[in-house]
């Protein structure tokens, strides 16, 4: 057990501090390349780069999709203009066009100026007629393969063609009037538009890289500020020694790091308390054992040949050894109290247990013993341990009372708890001593009598109550007496 093994506690404390300060033993280059700060920054850069790449690719596809939609709308608009023209009159003669497809093409090409990268191509009787502008890309030349398919066209056709890295989107519409047939092709080269989209994407990439670089520097600085408490925690853990556990980390903020800092400080508080308890325990235990050992050694050294002297010395030595044995038994009991198998639980009748406690207390010393109340009900508890705790309280009461004083024993059941108390009319306990007397080897400062025990009785009572899931309460007034009450739940399971 940690509380009864100071060396074990030291070893565990060293393990904790060593694990917390292990990073301090790493070379500087490892802390830089494999530290938490670097890993946070690396993951940040990777996530930002991946999200940026996905965003850029998505933006490019959206821009190309919108470009294609605009081209389709532009081609559809030009086609609508052409259809209105075929249904109208020749503006030059004010007469209907009739079967004169050539005149329709002439008027359309003269009145409709194509937008940039847009081309109008006309075919008349399966032969190239005119175009606007006259300088056509290779994919639209009369000797191209796509041109041959337009010569045989008998219905509207749309599509794309690629030549020398140039993408052309077109719409071919046949026009037949009598024995004359023609084809109007409205084409748009999207190469320059796509190049503009690609240039815009390159600009976005350059800006993103610049922003990501600046953001990475800021993230490195912010990560350093956020991890500063962790570095301080490591430095504090590294600076703590067994002789000085006073170092604490200042708590800043209300985030998880602040919670970790508070947890670490609480751990140091518990360790400091445990170390102080262990030091006091060792000092007090050595003091308690030193006295009987000194007595035994002194009498054995002076042991003579007189039978009467030998008999008296043996009795005294035996008495001191018995006291040492009781002391060791109490220490073992306190150690076992922290083990899960400390209690042997059974169903105990509170009334009969109270009567048994009163009967046993009568044999402790000459006092005005009284049984003031007997609780009705049953409790799941360790009958032997409860009896031991109550007898310790009764024995403690006899040591702080006189023969004419009253010591009362009673029990009660209320609010799912069982109450067992020992009340006396002795000297009472000072306010400053009411918490301290439950510590090991502690005694009241106002007590004029030295108890026979080693100051472990109340510690044992408190340990037994805690093992049952309960507690011990004390009420006392100087000169009027004290009342110790053991409160445990009816069913500690």
C-alpha positions in Angstrom: 0.0 0.0 0.0 1.2 3.5 -0.8 0.3 5.1 2.5 2.2 2.5 4.5 5.2 2.2 2.2 7.1 5.4 1.8 9.7 3.9 -0.4 6.9 2.7 -2.8 5.4 6.1 -2.8 8.8 7.6 -3.6 9.2 5.2 -6.5 5.8 5.9 -7.9 6.4 9.7 -7.6 9.7 9.3 -9.4 7.9 7.3 -12.2 5.3 10.1 -12.5 7.9 12.9 -12.7 10.2 10.9 -15.0 7.3 10.3 -17.4 6.4 14.0 -17.3 10.0 15.1 -17.9 11.0 12.5 -20.3 10.8 15.0 -23.1 13.5 17.0 -21.5 16.0 14.2 -22.1 15.4 14.2 -25.9 17.9 15.9 -28.1 17.0 19.4 -29.3 16.6 18.2 -32.9 14.1 15.6 -31.9 12.0 18.1 -30.0 12.0 20.3 -33.0 11.1 17.7 -35.6 9.0 15.3 -33.5 7.6 17.6 -30.8 3.9 18.2 -30.3 4.2 21.8 -31.7 5.7 20.5 -34.9 3.2 17.7 -35.3 0.3 20.2 -34.8 1.8 22.5 -37.4 2.4 19.6 -39.8 -1.2 18.4 -39.5 -2.4 22.0 -39.9 -0.4 22.4 -43.1 -1.5 19.1 -44.5 -5.1 19.7 -43.8 -4.9 23.2 -45.2 -3.0 22.1 -48.3 -5.5 19.2 -49.0 -8.5 21.4 -48.5 -7.0 24.2 -50.6 -6.2 21.7 -53.4 -9.7 20.4 -53.4 -11.1 23.9 -53.4 -8.9 25.0 -56.3 -9.8 22.0 -58.4 -13.5 22.6 -57.6 -13.2 26.3 -58.5 -11.6 25.4 -61.8 -14.3 22.9 -62.7 -17.0 25.4 -61.7 -15.4 28.1 -63.9 -15.1 25.7 -66.8 -18.7 24.6 -66.4 -19.9 28.2 -66.3 -17.8 29.0 -69.4 -19.3 26.1 -71.3 -22.8 27.3 -70.2 -22.1 30.8 -71.4 -20.9 29.5 -74.8 -24.0 27.4 -75.2 -26.2 30.4 -74.4 -24.2 32.5 -76.9 -24.6 29.9 -79.6 -28.3 29.5 -78.9 -28.8 33.3 -79.1 -27.1 33.4 -82.5 -29.2 30.5 -83.7 -32.4 32.3 -82.6 -31.3 35.4 -84.6 -30.7 33.2 -87.7 -34.2 31.6 -87.4 -35.9 34.9 -87.1 -34.1 36.0 -90.2 -35.2 33.0 -92.3 -38.8 33.8 -91.5 -38.5 37.5 -92.4 -37.9 39.6 -95.5 -34.7 40.5 -97.2 -33.8 44.0 -95.9 -32.2 44.9 -99.1 -35.2 44.1 -101.4 -38.0 44.1 -98.8 -39.2 40.8 -100.4 -39.3 37.3 -98.9 -36.2 35.3 -99.2 -37.9 32.3 -100.8 -35.4 29.6 -101.9 -32.5 32.0 -102.0 -30.4 30.5 -99.1 -27.4 32.4 -100.3 -29.1 35.7 -99.7 -30.1 34.6 -96.2 -26.4 33.8 -95.4 -25.3 37.1 -96.9 -27.6 39.1 -94.8 -26.9 37.1 -91.6 -23.1 37.4 -92.0 -23.3 41.1 -92.8 -25.6 42.0 -89.9 -24.2 39.7 -87.2 -20.7 40.4 -86.0 -19.4 37.3 -84.1 -18.0 37.7 -80.6 -14.4 37.1 -79.9 -13.5 33.4 -80.6 -16.9 32.9 -82.3 -17.0 31.8 -86.0 -19.9 31.6 -88.5 -19.4 29.1 -91.3 -21.9 28.6 -94.1 -22.2 25.7 -96.7 -24.3 26.0 -99.8 -25.2 22.9 -101.8 -22.6 20.9 -99.9 -19.8 23.3 -100.6 -18.1 26.0 -98.5 -19.9 29.3 -99.1 -18.7 32.1 -96.8 -17.5 32.6 -93.2 -17.2 35.3 -90.6 -14.4 36.0 -89.9 -12.7 34.7 -93.0 -9.7 33.5 -91.0 -10.8 30.2 -89.7 -9.0 27.8 -87.3 -7.7 24.6 -88.7 -10.6 22.6 -87.2 -13.1 24.6 -89.3 -11.2 24.6 -92.6 -13.1 23.2 -95.7 -10.6 20.4 -95.9 -11.1 19.2 -92.3 -12.8 16.0 -91.3 -15.6 17.8 -89.4 -16.4 19.8 -92.5 -17.1 16.7 -94.5 -19.7 15.6 -91.9 -21.4 18.9 -92.2 -21.8 18.5 -96.0 -24.0 15.4 -95.4 -25.9 17.0 -92.5 -29.7 16.6 -92.6 -30.5 17.6 -89.0 -29.2 19.9 -86.3 -26.0 18.7 -84.7 -23.9 20.0 -81.8 -20.6 18.8 -80.5 -16.9 19.5 -79.8 -13.8 19.1 -81.9 -10.1 19.2 -80.9 -7.3 20.2 -83.2 -3.8 21.2 -82.3 -4.8 21.6 -78.7 -7.7 23.9 -79.6 -11.2 23.0 -78.3 -14.1 24.1 -80.5 -17.7 23.8 -79.5 -20.1 24.0 -82.4 -23.8 23.9 -83.5 -24.6 23.0 -87.1 -28.1 23.7 -88.5 -29.2 22.5 -91.9 -31.5 24.8 -94.1 -33.4 23.3 -97.1 -35.6 25.4 -99.4 -36.7 23.7 -102.6 -33.7 22.2 -104.3 -31.3 24.4 -102.5 -29.7 23.2 -99.2 -27.4 25.0 -96.9 -25.8 24.6 -93.5 -25.0 27.3 -90.9 -22.3 26.4 -88.4 -22.0 28.5 -85.3 -18.6 27.6 -83.6 -16.8 28.9 -80.6 -13.1 28.3 -79.7 -12.8 28.0 -75.9 -9.0 27.8 -75.8 -8.4 31.4 -74.9 -11.2 31.3 -72.3 -9.8 28.2 -70.8 -6.4 29.8 -70.7 -7.8 32.7 -68.8 -9.4 30.2 -66.3 -6.1 28.5 -65.9 -4.3 31.8 -65.4 -6.9 32.7 -62.7 -6.3 29.3 -61.0 -2.6 29.9 -61.1 -3.1 33.3 -59.4 -5.3 31.6 -56.8 -2.6 29.0 -56.2 0.1 31.6 -55.7 -2.1 33.7 -53.3 -3.0 30.5 -51.4 0.6 29.5 -51.0 1.5 32.9 -49.7 -1.5 32.9 -47.3 -0.7 29.3 -46.2 2.9 30.3 -45.5 1.9 33.3 -43.4 -0.8 31.2 -41.7 1.7 28.5 -40.9 4.0 31.0 -39.2 1.1 32.4 -37.2 0.0 28.8 -36.4 3.5 28.0 -35.1 3.4 31.1 -32.9 -0.1 30.3 -31.6 0.7 26.7 -31.0 3.7 27.8 -29.0 1.5 30.0 -26.8 -1.1 27.3 -26.4 1.5 24.7 -25.4 3.4 27.1 -23.1 1.5 25.6 -20.0 2.7 22.1 -21.1 6.3 23.3 -21.2 5.8 24.9 -17.9 4.3 21.7 -16.5 7.3 19.7 -17.8 9.8 22.2 -16.3 7.9 22.2 -13.0 7.8 18.4 -12.9 11.6 18.4 -13.7 12.3 20.8 -10.9 10.4 19.0 -8.2 12.4 17.0 -5.8 11.4 14.7 -2.9 12.6 17.3 -0.5 10.6 20.2 -2.1 7.1 19.6 -3.5 6.0 23.2 -3.2 6.2 24.0 -6.9 2.9 24.7 -8.7 1.8 25.9 -12.1 -0.3 29.0 -12.5 -3.7 28.3 -14.0 -4.6 30.4 -17.0 -7.9 30.3 -18.9 -10.7 27.7 -18.7 -9.8 25.3 -21.5 -8.5 21.7 -21.4 -4.9 22.8 -20.8 -6.1 24.8 -17.8 -8.0 21.7 -16.6 -4.8 19.6 -17.1 -2.8 22.2 -15.1 -5.3 22.1 -12.2 -5.2 18.3 -12.3 -1.5 18.3 -12.1 -1.5 20.8 -9.3 -4.1 18.6 -7.4 -1.8 15.6 -8.0 1.1 17.6 -6.5 -1.1 18.5 -3.5 -1.9 14.9 -2.9 1.7 13.8 -3.3 2.9 16.5 -1.0 0.2 15.5 1.6 1.2 11.9 1.2 4.9 12.6 1.7 4.2 14.8 4.7 2.0 12.0 6.1 4.7 9.4 5.5 7.4 11.6 7.1 5.1 12.1 10.2 4.3 8.4 10.2 7.9 7.3 10.2 8.9 9.8 12.8 6.0 8.9 15.1 6.3 5.2 14.6 10.0 5.3 15.3 9.2 7.4 18.4 6.6 4.9 19.6 8.8 1.9 19.0 11.9 3.5 20.5 10.5 3.8 24.0 9.6 0.1 24.6 12.8 -1.0 22.9 14.8 1.2 25.2 12.9 -0.1 28.2 13.5 -3.7 27.2 17.1 -3.2 26.4 17.8 -1.4 29.7 16.2 -4.0 31.9 17.8 -6.9 30.0 21.2 -5.2 30.4 20.6 -4.9 34.2 19.2 -8.4 34.5 20.9 -10.1 37.5 20.8 -13.6 39.0 18.1 -12.9 41.5 15.0 -15.0 40.6 12.6 -12.3 41.8 14.4 -9.7 39.8 14.4 -12.0 36.7 10.6 -12.7 37.1 9.8 -8.9 37.4 12.0 -8.2 34.4 10.4 -10.9 32.3 6.9 -9.5 33.2 7.9 -6.0 32.2 9.6 -7.1 29.0 6.5 -9.2 28.1 4.2 -6.2 28.8 6.3 -4.0 26.5 6.4 -6.6 23.8 2.6 -7.0 24.0 2.3 -3.2 23.6 4.6 -3.4 20.6 2.5 -6.2 19.2 -0.7 -4.3 19.6 1.0 -1.3 17.9 2.0 -3.5 14.9 -1.4 -5.0 14.7 -3.0 -1.6 14.6 -0.6 -0.6 11.7 -1.5 -3.8 9.8 -5.2 -3.1 10.4 -4.8 0.4 8.9 -3.0 -1.0 5.9 -5.7 -3.7 5.3 -8.4 -1.1 5.6 -7.5 0.1 2.1 -7.8 -3.4 0.5 -11.1 -4.5 -1.1 -11.4 -7.6 1.0 -11.1 -5.8 4.3 -14.8 -6.2 5.2 -16.7 -9.4 5.6 -20.3 -8.2 5.0 -23.4 -9.8 6.5 -26.8 -8.7 7.6 -26.6 -7.4 11.1 -29.5 -6.6 13.4 -28.9 -3.1 14.8 -30.7 -3.6 18.1 -28.9 -6.8 19.1 -25.5 -5.3 18.0 -26.1 -2.3 20.2 -26.9 -4.4 23.2 -23.8 -6.5 22.5 -21.7 -3.3 22.3 -23.1 -2.1 25.6 -22.3 -5.4 27.4 -18.8 -5.4 26.1 -18.2 -1.8 27.1 -19.1 -2.5 30.7 -15.9 -4.5 31.1 -13.6 -1.8 29.9 -13.4 0.4 33.1 -15.4 1.6 36.1 -17.7 4.3 34.6 -21.4 5.2 34.7 -22.3 3.2 31.5 -25.7 3.8 30.0 -27.6 2.4 27.0 -29.6 5.4 25.7 -31.2 4.1 22.5 -31.4 1.0 20.3 -32.1 1.4 16.6 -34.6 -0.9 14.9 -33.7 -2.4 11.6 -31.0 -4.3 9.8 -27.8 -3.3 8.2 -25.3 -4.9 5.8 -22.0 -4.5 7.5 -19.0 -6.3 9.0 -20.1 -7.0 12.6 -16.6 -7.6 13.8 -15.2 -4.4 12.4 -18.1 -2.3 13.7 -17.6 -3.8 17.1 -13.9 -3.0 17.0 -14.6 0.6 16.0 -17.2 1.2 18.8 -14.9 -0.5 21.4 -12.1 1.9 20.3 -14.5 4.8 20.8 -15.5 3.5 24.2 -11.9 2.8 25.3 -11.0 6.4 24.1 -13.9 7.7 26.3 -12.6 5.9 29.4 -9.2 7.5 28.9 -10.6 11.0 29.0 -13.2 10.6 31.8 -13.3 10.0 35.5 -15.1 7.2 37.3 -18.0 9.5 38.1 -18.5 10.5 34.5 -21.2 9.1 32.2 -20.5 7.2 29.0 -23.6 6.5 26.9 -23.8 4.1 24.0 -26.7 4.2 21.5 -27.8 3.6 17.9 -30.5 4.8 15.5 -31.7 4.5 11.9 -32.7 7.5 9.8 -32.6 8.6 6.2 -31.2 5.3 4.9 -28.3 5.5 7.4 -27.4 3.8 10.6 -26.0 5.8 13.5 -23.8 4.4 16.3 -22.5 6.8 18.9 -20.5 7.0 22.1 -21.2 10.0 24.3 -19.2 11.0 27.4 -19.2 13.8 30.0 -15.4 14.1 30.1 -13.0 16.9 29.5 -14.0 17.4 25.9 -11.8 18.2 22.8 -10.5 21.6 21.8 -11.7 23.0 18.4 -8.1 23.0 17.0 -7.8 19.2 17.8 -11.1 17.9 16.3 -9.6 17.1 12.9 -6.1 16.3 14.0 -7.0 13.6 16.5 -8.1 11.4 13.6 -4.6 11.4 12.3 -2.2 8.6 13.2 -0.4 9.0 16.5 -2.3 12.2 17.2 -3.5 13.1 20.7 -5.5 16.0 22.1 -3.3 18.9 23.3 -5.5 19.5 26.3 -5.5 15.9 27.6 -3.7 15.6 30.9 -3.7 11.8 30.7 -1.5 9.8 28.5 -3.5 7.0 26.7 -2.3 3.5 26.8 -2.4 3.2 23.0 -0.2 4.7 20.3 -2.7 7.2 19.0 -4.1 4.9 16.3 -7.5 4.2 17.7 -9.5 7.0 16.1 -7.6 6.5 12.8 -8.8 2.9 12.9 -12.4 4.0 13.6 -12.3 6.4 10.7 -10.8 3.7 8.4 -13.5 1.2 9.3 -16.3 3.8 8.7 -14.8 4.7 5.4 -14.6 1.1 4.3 -18.3 0.8 4.9 -18.9 3.9 2.8 -19.6 6.1 5.8 -17.9 8.6 8.0 -17.2 9.7 11.6 -18.7 12.9 13.1 -17.5 14.6 16.3 -19.4 17.0 18.6 -17.6 18.3 21.6 -17.5 21.1 24.2 -14.7 21.7 26.6 -15.5 20.6 30.1 -18.8 19.0 29.0 -17.8 16.0 27.0 -17.7 14.6 23.5 -19.9 12.6 21.2 -18.4 10.4 18.4 -20.9 9.1 15.8 -20.3 6.5 13.2 -22.6 7.0 10.2 -22.8 4.3 7.6 -25.4 3.5 4.9 -27.7 0.6 5.5 -26.5 -1.1 2.4 -22.9 -0.1 1.5 -23.1 -2.3 -1.6 
